Amino acid sequence: MKLTKLILIFFLACSLQPVACGLIFAAGEDITVVGDTKAKTVSLDSVDISTLGSGSEGEIRYNSIDEELYVWDGTQWKPLSANKNVATKIVGVDRDRDGQYDAGDSLDAQRADYICDGTDDQQEINQAILDIIYSATTPVNKSKQGIVYLLDGTYNISDKISPDLAYTRPDTGGLVTIATPGIVINPTAVAQSGISLIGAGAGTVLQIATSIDGITASNVTRILISQLTIYNGIVGISFNSVTLSKINNVWMDGAPDEYIYALTLDNSNSNIISNNIFRNKGYCLVLTNSANNIISGNICKDNALQDIVLGTSNNNIISGNHIGPSGGYGLMISSSNNNTISANDIQRHWMAYDNSASEMKEGIGIRLYSSSGNAVSGNNIQENAYNGISMESSSNNNVISANLLYSNGKKVDINCASINVVASNNNNLTGNLISDDGNFGIWIKGNSDNNLISSFSIGGSTADGAVNGIKINSSLENDNYLVANYIDGVGFTAAKISDSGTGTKYTGKEKITLERASGQNPGSGGTITPGAASYIPFDPNPSYTLSTTTAIANGKADGDLLILENLSASTITIPNSANTKLGANRTLGIYDNMVLIWKADIDSAKSNWLELSYQDN
């Protein structure tokens, strides 16, 4: 529709008023106006726009249902005012409903669309949500989105539900049953999107009855909960089947109790939980069967049993949170894979008894239990009673890197470690700094195999009972690999490394292990090819002599070591001057060996394997 035509029609409508010109025109007649047109008032007949048929392009009608002007654009009736796709409902509290401020009231409650009286205040809040979901004025091709804005004040949320509390649909006037107590973001059986519940900051307080959840969101997407305080309740906020939503700048507090939770996410994916403060609960934040969520910038402290728990929850990011002091575990990762745990500050978790599970929560910064493929990096983990990090029960293929662990495992009178590896395999632990730990810096036990422990810096103190920098517990721990670890011996009451394991390999200043490669048998006139191997066994049958020109192929770099060993009763002869510099031609019988070093030279003719030792056994 052309703007000029709309303006012309509007002024024509203004000119057709008896008060303005004393004229009445028959319906459907046209007039022509030359010059300006003025009118003191405008009067239009009211209609129900939903029952009105098509009009002329630019025709204006007054809709008696929503008391708005509508214009026909050639295809449909549209609101003449700016289209508001997002509705805003304001809720305030005035306990006496007298317009006077009392303690706990909103400072300016009278500007609210809904005024609570301090009793069963969920009724007004839920009705505001219903009025958005069932709005009669939102165009049919638009989603029912909107904001419920809670003014400052204290709102008392009781355990009452329908039919004690009555709710109505604004579009039909029919009753709505809400059987869930508390504030319900989606009280319908139909998926909803785009509902926001926003307070005025910490001064917007939801006082929750102790027997119910405070805010429940189910089967919704793209919702926002922000800028309010939640006090008490069993669960402060409960998400079930919620996606692409956000909780931020929320304060949660209450009386510490092991059976209450600040926030739970069940079957909820791709949400952001950021910049909240959760304290004085049993649990801070629990994710169950939830994936691809971001937990960042939160403060979790003074909780009785655990701060953040992941159960069967994969591909989540937990980053930049301040976790502790609290009881039990800072982060409990159970049957959860491929999560990223980074840049968190995790401090002072003490031992706490869980009465509901009849078990002790030992006081661990990060505990991985039956969880694999997780990346734990760049965390500051300090003063946790039992362990800084513990991997248990087939927690395999995890990467633990660049963490700072200080003064962990010192607060109980049993053997403790900064990093504990129990019945867990193929983990990569690299570049971590451990200082002032308890009995052990790293403790590998319980059939833990093929773990790489590299580039650690470990320091201990006799006063704190430091025994070993690294302890491999027994012969049941197989083929673990220790590489380039620096262990400060000052203060350790026993060896820097206590290794009772089987097949442990070393590359470090304490010890070097050369792993035996698979055997070679190049045959008569053949050439040994070391490749990446430094220890090569032979099993010749029959006896033979290697090439007199190139008995051994060139090394990879100047200084390569090579150990040759014969495991057979037949012999192998290594000629001198065949890319070799030996004391003589060397014939290796059974169990004989020799050690050589590669000397590279700019003149390739002068590059040779030099004999360091020959042993006739």
Buried (B, 14 or more C-beta within 10 A) or exposed (E): BEEEEBEBBBBBBBBBBEEBEEEEEEEEEEEEEEEEBEBEEBEEEEBEBEEBEEBEBBBBBBBEEEEBBBBBBEEEBBBBEEEEEBBBBBBBBBBEBEEEBEEBBBEBBEEBBBBBBBEBBBBBBBBBBBBBBBBEBBEEEEEBBBBBBBBBBBBBBBBBBBEEBEBBBBBEEEEBEBEBBBBBBBBBEEEBBBBBBBBBEBBBBBBBBEEBBBBBBBBBBBBBBBBBBBBBBBBBBBBBBBBBBBBBBBBBBBEBBBEBBBBBBBBBBBBBBBBBBBBBBBBBBBBBBBBBBBBBBBBBBBBBBBBBBBBBBBBBBBBBBBBBBBBBBBBBBBBBBBBBBBBBBBBBBBBBBBEEEEEEBBBBBBBBBBBBBBBBBBBBBBBBBBBBBBBBBBBBBBBBBBBBBBBBBBBBEEBBBBBBBBBBBEBBBBBBBBBBBBBBBBBBBBBBBBBBBBBBBBBBBEEBBBBBBBBBBEEBBBBBBBBEBBBBEEBBEEBBBBBBBBBBBBBBEBEEBBEEBEEBBBEEEBBBEBEEBBBBBBBBEEBBBBBEEBBBBBBEEEEBBBBBBBBBEBBBBBBBEBBBBBEEBBBBBEEBBBBBBBBBEEEEEEBBBEBEEBEEE
